[in-house]
Each structure stands twice: as structure tokens, then as C-alpha cells.
Amino acid sequence: MILAGDVGATKILLEVGELRSDRWEPVLERRYSTAAAENFSDVLRAFLDECAECRIPAKKIKAAAIGVAGVPQANKVKMTHHAWSVDGDAIARRFSIPGVTVVNDLAATANGIDLLSPAQMVTIQPGKASATDPRVVIGVGTGLGIAYLVPDGAGGWRAISGEGGHAGFAPATAAQLDLWQAIHAQCGRVSAEDIVSGRGLPSIHATLCGKPVLSQRDMSAGDIAAAADGGDACAIRTLDLFSECLGNVAGDHALSVLARGGVYLAGGVVVKLLPKLHRERFREAFCAKSPHSALMMKIPVKAVASDRVAILGAVRIAATRQASRVPEGAGQK
């Protein structure tokens, strides 16, 4: 059995099950609110207790991987937008689970891309993906995460995660410049995450409505989407400008590595806003990279219509690490 987790600033997904022929078969899956918990260990304890009630004792779990929204170091991740640290070695000791791996959530997301079904992908820009060129994976949730997938030379992919969401936002149009200036005047340095994220959407909305940026930080992507559904002009303009800014940022990262392997948009905000994503404005901003606009037009862009891709990636990481471990007692005489 494998334990897989996705720990974000807003939600926590935990699943236990088996990977058979590259198909994940969960036995138990649960969703928790990050804000409602004291720490991750309490959440995991509650999940394992429920597993036991379902006759899945912890001793049946032979590997685990958990994607966490933050910077990884030595099998531990300090969350960027939450006060938690998630320590894989400490989890292994406390819960007697062998081989607990903790990675950045975008590394998990990137590893899950190839486990998605075609029905879980929506084409934003058509194109033919190259199997020998890099991919870019962009996670738009509470924050903004970036990961790259590069060919490993053996027919697979190696995920490289970083903190690209905290790189500076480079406005490419007058509307983006006005937005940048408004946020900069009130908050200082403007990162891509300050605009292209669940935290950034209220800032765009406030700016377009002529209100202080911090005045609407309690709005959610769902609130803005609902207002747009109700015909609110400011909310509609917010989603349009958000689509444009997302295209700008995605295009910059695709251009940086010549991502002919494709660009994948993932994360809870993408899932919520996908029906309202202004695809034409996204594509225009994505491809507006002269002198390489023609190249950008050929890069396929897909949106992930599932919020479980990081779970699938965690499953793959756990299974791979489990397969590479030397069995206990091996090599002894």
C-alpha cells in the first residue's frame, strides 16, 4: 500500500491505495482544511485512524510521498504560506511508515502529469508536444508554483522545482503596467505570485474597482467567479486581466526553456476558473514574445481539470523510491 499526500495552504488531500500498471487505485481518500488543523501530524493521525477503522492498518503502508507547498531541504518542507514544517523522517518514525518522502508540491504535480487521463486535460492552445524537449508545469493555487520537466534520457522525465512564482512580474501591456504600479505603490516589490494566484485575484479586482489592494484580500477565486456569473463588470474584467497575466507569466517560463514538450496549467484556481478563463487573451499574451512569437504559437498548452494531479505525482514518487530501496537484509551474509 502507498500513502500519498498533497499539503497546500488551503487544503490537504490524503489517499491510500495501490499503483497497478501505472493506474492508481485509492482505497481511502480524504480532504481536510489546512486552517482547521493545528499541525500536519494531527491530520495524518486522524487519517490513519480512519484507515484502521476501514481495516487498513498503518503497517500495510510500505511507502509514502507528500507534496508540500514550500521549499524542500533534507526531506523536510517549510511551508511558504503557513506556519507548518512537514518532516518526512519524523513522520516515518512517529507513524512507523517506511520510506516517507517529502517534496515540493509542484514537483509532485509535475510527476503526476503523465498519469492523467485525456479527459482530465483541456486544450488551451493546440500543438504537437515534443518528447525530447522540456515541459513547464504551472500550479495556480493560493500561491503560484513553477516546475520544469526535462527528459531523463531513458524515456522518462526528471522534475525540477523551484520558487519561480516569487520571481518578479514583468508587465507587458499598459493594463498590466497599471496593475503593477498600483500593487507596487501599496505593497512594494511585485512578484508573479502577487498577481497570478488565488492571493493575486483580489488584488486585480481591487485595482480595477479603484479600491486599496489590501481591502479585498479576503475575497476568493470563487467569490470573483460568482460575481462574474452575476454580470458584475469589475469581476468580468478581473478574470480577463488575470487570464492575460497568466498567459504572460506562462509564456516567459516556456520561452526560458523552449518548452516544446508543452505547458501544463494546474492548481485549484485553474480548476475553479477554467470555464471562465479567457483563452484568446491567454494565448495572445503567451505568444507575444517577439522575435519568437511564431515558435510560441506551436507550443501546446493544456489545463489540468483535476485537483488530484499532485496526489498522482506523489504516488509515482513513492512507488519509484520504494522500488529503488535495498530490501532489508539484502547483501548480508
C-alpha positions as CSV (number, residue, x, y, z in Angstrom):
1,M,0.0,0.0,0.0
2,I,1.1,3.6,-0.7
3,L,0.2,6.8,1.2
4,A,0.1,9.9,-0.9
5,G,-0.5,13.5,0.2
6,D,-0.9,17.0,-1.1
7,V,-0.5,19.7,1.5
8,G,-1.4,23.2,0.5
9,A,-2.1,26.5,2.2
10,T,-5.8,25.9,1.8
11,K,-6.5,22.2,1.6
12,I,-4.9,18.8,2.4
13,L,-5.6,15.7,0.3
14,L,-4.6,12.3,1.6
15,E,-5.1,9.0,-0.1
16,V,-4.0,5.4,0.5
17,G,-4.1,2.7,-2.2
18,E,-2.1,0.7,-4.7
19,L,-0.4,1.5,-8.0
20,R,-1.1,-1.2,-10.5
21,S,0.2,-0.9,-14.1
22,D,0.5,2.9,-13.8
23,R,-3.1,3.1,-12.6
24,W,-3.7,4.4,-9.1
25,E,-6.4,2.6,-7.2
26,P,-7.2,4.5,-4.0
27,V,-8.9,2.6,-1.1
28,L,-9.5,5.7,1.1
29,E,-9.3,9.4,0.1
30,R,-10.0,12.4,2.3
31,R,-9.9,16.2,2.1
32,Y,-9.1,18.5,5.0
33,S,-8.9,22.2,5.7
34,T,-5.4,23.4,6.4
35,A,-6.6,26.3,8.5
36,A,-8.8,24.0,10.7
37,A,-5.8,21.9,11.8
38,E,-3.1,22.6,14.5
39,N,-0.4,20.7,12.6
40,F,0.0,18.2,9.8
41,S,0.7,15.3,12.2
42,D,-2.7,15.7,13.7
43,V,-4.3,15.5,10.3
44,L,-2.3,12.4,9.4
45,R,-3.1,10.8,12.7
46,A,-6.9,11.3,12.0
47,F,-6.5,9.9,8.5
48,L,-4.6,6.8,9.7
49,D,-7.1,6.2,12.5
50,E,-9.8,6.2,9.8
51,C,-7.7,3.8,7.7
52,A,-7.6,1.5,10.7
53,E,-11.4,1.6,11.1
54,C,-11.5,0.6,7.4
55,R,-9.2,-2.3,8.1
56,I,-6.1,-0.6,6.6
57,P,-3.6,-0.6,9.4
58,A,-0.5,1.6,9.1
59,K,1.8,-1.4,8.9
60,K,0.3,-2.2,5.5
61,I,1.7,1.1,4.2
62,K,5.1,0.4,2.7
63,A,5.9,3.8,1.1
64,A,4.7,7.3,1.3
65,A,5.2,10.6,-0.5
66,I,3.8,14.0,0.3
67,G,3.9,17.1,-1.8
68,V,4.0,20.3,0.3
69,A,3.7,23.9,-0.8
70,G,7.1,25.3,0.3
71,V,10.8,24.9,-0.1
72,P,12.3,21.4,0.4
73,Q,15.5,20.6,2.2
74,A,16.7,17.3,3.6
75,N,13.3,15.6,3.3
76,K,11.6,18.5,5.0
77,V,9.4,21.3,3.7
78,K,8.8,24.6,5.4
79,M,5.5,25.9,4.0
80,T,5.6,29.3,2.4
81,H,2.1,30.5,3.3
82,H,1.6,28.5,6.5
83,A,3.5,28.1,9.7
84,W,4.0,24.3,9.4
85,S,7.1,22.3,8.6
86,V,6.4,18.8,7.3
87,D,9.3,16.4,8.1
88,G,9.4,13.1,6.2
89,D,11.9,11.4,8.6
90,A,9.9,12.5,11.7
91,I,6.7,11.2,10.1
92,A,8.3,7.8,9.3
93,R,9.5,7.5,12.9
94,R,6.2,8.6,14.6
95,F,3.9,6.5,12.4
96,S,6.2,3.6,11.6
97,I,5.9,4.1,7.8
98,P,9.0,3.2,5.8
99,G,10.4,5.5,3.2
100,V,8.4,8.7,3.7
101,T,9.4,11.2,1.1
102,V,8.5,14.9,1.3
103,V,8.8,17.1,-1.8
104,N,7.7,20.4,-3.1
105,D,4.1,20.3,-4.2
106,L,4.9,21.3,-7.8
107,A,7.5,18.5,-8.0
108,A,4.6,16.2,-7.1
109,T,2.3,17.9,-9.6
110,A,4.9,17.6,-12.4
111,N,5.3,13.9,-11.7
112,G,1.6,13.4,-11.9
113,I,1.1,14.9,-15.4
114,D,1.5,11.6,-17.3
115,L,-0.9,9.7,-15.0
116,L,-3.8,11.9,-16.0
117,S,-6.4,10.7,-18.5
118,P,-7.1,12.7,-21.6
119,A,-10.5,13.6,-20.1
120,Q,-8.7,15.4,-17.3
121,M,-6.9,17.8,-19.8
122,V,-8.4,20.8,-21.6
123,T,-6.6,22.2,-24.6
124,I,-5.9,26.0,-24.3
125,Q,-3.5,26.2,-27.3
126,P,-3.1,23.3,-29.7
127,G,0.3,22.0,-30.8
128,K,2.4,18.9,-31.1
129,A,4.4,18.1,-28.0
130,S,8.0,17.0,-28.4
131,A,9.1,14.0,-26.3
132,T,12.7,15.3,-26.2
133,D,12.2,18.9,-25.1
134,P,11.3,20.4,-21.7
135,R,7.9,20.9,-20.2
136,V,6.7,23.6,-17.9
137,V,4.2,22.9,-15.1
138,I,2.5,25.9,-13.5
139,G,0.5,25.5,-10.3
140,V,-2.0,28.3,-9.6
141,G,-3.5,27.9,-6.1
142,T,-3.3,30.0,-3.0
143,G,0.2,30.8,-4.3
144,L,2.0,30.3,-7.6
145,G,4.3,27.3,-8.2
146,I,6.6,26.6,-11.2
147,A,8.3,23.3,-12.1
148,Y,10.1,22.1,-15.2
149,L,10.2,18.6,-16.6
150,V,13.3,17.6,-18.6
151,P,13.9,14.3,-20.4
152,D,15.9,11.9,-18.3
153,G,17.4,10.1,-21.3
154,A,15.6,6.9,-20.5
155,G,12.2,7.7,-21.9
156,G,11.0,9.4,-18.7
157,W,11.1,12.8,-17.1
158,R,13.0,14.5,-14.3
159,A,11.1,17.2,-12.3
160,I,12.9,20.3,-11.3
161,S,11.0,22.5,-8.9
162,G,11.9,26.0,-7.7
163,E,10.3,29.2,-6.5
164,G,9.7,30.7,-9.9
165,G,6.3,32.1,-8.6
166,H,8.3,34.6,-6.5
167,A,10.3,35.9,-9.5
168,G,9.3,39.5,-10.4
169,F,6.3,40.1,-12.5
170,A,7.2,41.8,-15.8
171,P,4.3,43.8,-17.2
172,A,3.9,43.5,-21.0
173,T,0.9,45.8,-21.7
174,A,-0.4,49.1,-20.5
175,A,-3.1,47.3,-18.4
176,Q,-0.5,45.1,-16.8
177,L,1.7,48.1,-16.1
178,D,-1.2,49.9,-14.4
179,L,-1.8,46.9,-12.3
180,W,1.9,46.5,-11.4
181,Q,2.1,50.2,-10.4
182,A,-1.0,50.0,-8.2
183,I,0.3,47.0,-6.3
184,H,3.8,48.3,-6.1
185,A,2.7,51.7,-4.7
186,Q,0.8,49.9,-1.8
187,C,2.8,46.8,-1.2
188,G,6.3,47.2,-2.7
189,R,8.0,44.6,-4.8
190,V,5.6,42.8,-7.2
191,S,6.2,39.1,-7.8
192,A,4.3,36.9,-10.3
193,E,2.5,35.3,-7.4
194,D,1.2,38.7,-6.3
195,I,-0.9,38.7,-9.4
196,V,-1.2,35.2,-10.8
197,S,-2.6,33.3,-7.8
198,G,-5.6,33.0,-5.5
199,R,-3.9,35.7,-3.4
200,G,-3.5,37.8,-6.5
201,L,-7.0,37.7,-7.9
202,P,-8.4,40.0,-5.2
203,S,-5.6,42.5,-5.9
204,I,-6.5,42.6,-9.5
205,H,-10.2,43.1,-8.6
206,A,-9.5,45.8,-6.0
207,T,-7.3,47.7,-8.5
208,L,-9.8,47.6,-11.3
209,C,-12.6,48.7,-8.9
210,G,-10.5,51.6,-7.7
211,K,-10.1,50.3,-4.2
212,P,-7.0,49.7,-2.0
213,V,-5.3,46.4,-2.8
214,L,-5.4,45.1,0.8
215,S,-9.1,46.0,1.2
216,Q,-10.3,42.8,-0.7
217,R,-7.7,40.2,0.3
218,D,-10.5,38.2,1.9
219,M,-12.2,37.6,-1.4
220,S,-11.7,34.2,-3.0
221,A,-11.5,33.0,-6.6
222,G,-14.9,31.5,-6.1
223,D,-16.3,34.9,-4.9
224,I,-15.0,36.6,-8.0
225,A,-16.2,33.9,-10.3
226,A,-19.6,34.1,-8.8
227,A,-19.7,37.8,-9.2
228,A,-18.7,37.4,-12.8
229,D,-21.6,34.9,-13.3
230,G,-23.9,37.5,-11.9
231,G,-22.8,40.0,-14.5
232,D,-20.5,42.2,-12.3
233,A,-18.4,44.1,-14.8
234,C,-15.4,44.5,-12.5
235,A,-15.3,40.8,-11.8
236,I,-15.5,40.0,-15.5
237,R,-12.6,42.4,-16.2
238,T,-10.7,40.9,-13.4
239,L,-10.9,37.4,-14.9
240,D,-10.0,38.7,-18.3
241,L,-6.9,40.5,-17.0
242,F,-6.0,37.5,-14.8
243,S,-6.1,35.3,-18.0
244,E,-3.8,37.8,-19.7
245,C,-1.3,37.9,-16.9
246,L,-1.3,34.1,-16.6
247,G,-0.5,33.9,-20.3
248,N,2.3,36.4,-19.9
249,V,3.9,34.5,-17.0
250,A,3.4,31.1,-18.6
251,G,4.9,32.4,-21.8
252,D,8.0,33.7,-20.1
253,H,8.7,30.4,-18.4
254,A,8.0,28.5,-21.7
255,L,10.4,30.8,-23.5
256,S,13.1,30.4,-20.9
257,V,13.5,26.6,-21.5
258,L,11.9,26.4,-25.0
259,A,9.2,24.2,-23.7
260,R,8.3,22.4,-26.9
261,G,7.3,19.5,-24.6
262,G,4.2,21.5,-23.6
263,V,3.0,23.8,-20.9
264,Y,0.5,22.5,-18.2
265,L,-1.6,24.7,-16.1
266,A,-2.7,23.1,-12.8
267,G,-3.9,24.0,-9.3
268,G,-7.2,24.8,-7.5
269,V,-7.6,28.2,-9.1
270,V,-7.2,26.8,-12.6
271,V,-9.8,24.1,-11.8
272,K,-12.3,26.7,-10.4
273,L,-11.8,29.3,-13.2
274,L,-11.3,27.1,-16.2
275,P,-14.8,27.7,-17.6
276,K,-14.1,31.4,-17.3
277,L,-10.5,31.5,-18.5
278,H,-10.3,33.9,-21.4
279,R,-8.4,31.6,-23.7
280,E,-7.9,34.1,-26.5
281,R,-6.3,36.7,-24.2
282,F,-4.2,34.0,-22.6
283,R,-2.9,32.9,-25.9
284,E,-2.2,36.4,-27.1
285,A,-0.1,37.1,-24.0
286,F,1.5,33.7,-24.1
287,C,2.7,34.1,-27.7
288,A,3.6,37.8,-27.5
289,K,7.3,37.1,-27.2
290,S,8.8,38.7,-30.3
291,P,11.1,37.7,-32.0
292,H,10.0,34.2,-31.1
293,S,6.2,34.6,-31.3
294,A,5.9,32.1,-34.1
295,L,7.7,29.5,-32.0
296,M,5.4,30.2,-29.0
297,M,2.4,29.6,-31.2
298,K,3.5,26.0,-31.7
299,I,3.8,25.1,-28.0
300,P,0.9,23.1,-26.8
301,V,-0.8,24.4,-23.6
302,K,-3.2,22.3,-21.6
303,A,-5.1,23.0,-18.4
304,V,-5.5,20.2,-15.8
305,A,-9.1,19.9,-14.9
306,S,-8.4,17.8,-11.8
307,D,-7.1,18.9,-8.4
308,R,-5.7,15.4,-7.7
309,V,-2.7,15.6,-10.0
310,A,-0.2,16.3,-7.1
311,I,-1.6,13.2,-5.4
312,L,-0.9,11.1,-8.5
313,G,2.6,12.5,-8.7
314,A,3.2,11.7,-5.0
315,V,2.0,8.1,-5.7
316,R,4.6,7.9,-8.6
317,I,7.4,9.3,-6.4
318,A,6.6,6.9,-3.5
319,A,6.5,3.9,-5.9
320,T,9.7,4.9,-7.6
321,R,11.5,5.4,-4.2
322,Q,10.1,2.1,-2.9
323,A,11.4,0.2,-6.0
324,S,14.9,1.7,-5.6
325,R,15.3,0.9,-1.9
326,V,17.5,-2.0,-1.0
327,P,15.4,-4.6,0.8
328,E,16.1,-5.1,4.5
329,G,18.8,-7.7,5.0
330,A,19.9,-7.6,1.3
331,G,23.6,-8.1,0.9
332,Q,24.1,-9.5,4.4
333,K,25.7,-12.9,4.9
